[in-house]
Amino acid sequence: NAEYGKQWYQRRVRGFLSLIQNLFTYGLVIVPGALAIRWVKQTNYIEKINPGGPMYKLILTCVYGKKDIVADDILEKGEGAITPEATKAENQSPVKKLLLCVIGLQCSYLMWGYLQEKIMITKYGDMQFKD
């Protein structure tokens, strides 16, 4: 029983350390992203770049969201502004959107499974992953 208790404790510690590692790794992406969004909003960076360029569209979508800024964008930029009618996704029916999302998820799951299986069965030197 002492050996079982020791193994149980070691698994719990490894699980906790894995949680800490995952939180830190996600933080490496989320914190800089949040800081960049905050900086873009505070400096009004969207007003300083070319409205027709790819960075404008990327920032408009990722930071402000197209729907939130479309009305202001039309007033500021005139007829050439991005409108919901002009976007392809807005013109699709909800069934088509759902079907596209389901297909995309299934493809990503398929790739995940394929790559995971390939990694697990591959020998790396003298070692191989255990189940």
MOQUIUR-V851787 format. One record per backbone hydrogen bond with DSSP energy under -1.0 kcal/mol. CO is the residue of the C=O (numbers start at 1). NH is the residue of the N-H. If there is no record, write none. Layout:
{{CO;NH} {CO;NH}}
This chain:
{{1;5} {2;6} {3;7} {4;8} {5;9} {6;10} {7;11} {8;12} {9;13} {10;14} {11;15} {12;16} {13;17} {14;18} {15;19} {16;20} {17;21} {18;22} {19;23} {20;24} {21;25} {22;26} {23;27} {24;28} {26;29} {26;30} {27;31} {29;33} {30;34} {31;35} {32;36} {33;37} {34;38} {35;39} {36;40} {37;41} {38;42} {39;43} {40;45} {44;47} {45;48} {50;53} {53;57} {54;58} {55;59} {56;60} {57;61} {58;62} {59;63} {59;64} {60;65} {65;69} {66;70} {69;73} {70;74} {71;75} {72;76} {73;77} {74;78} {78;81} {93;97} {94;98} {95;99} {96;100} {97;101} {98;102} {99;103} {100;104} {101;105} {102;106} {103;107} {104;108} {105;109} {106;110} {107;111} {108;112} {109;113} {110;114} {111;115} {112;116} {113;117} {114;118} {115;119} {116;120} {117;121} {124;127} {127;124}}
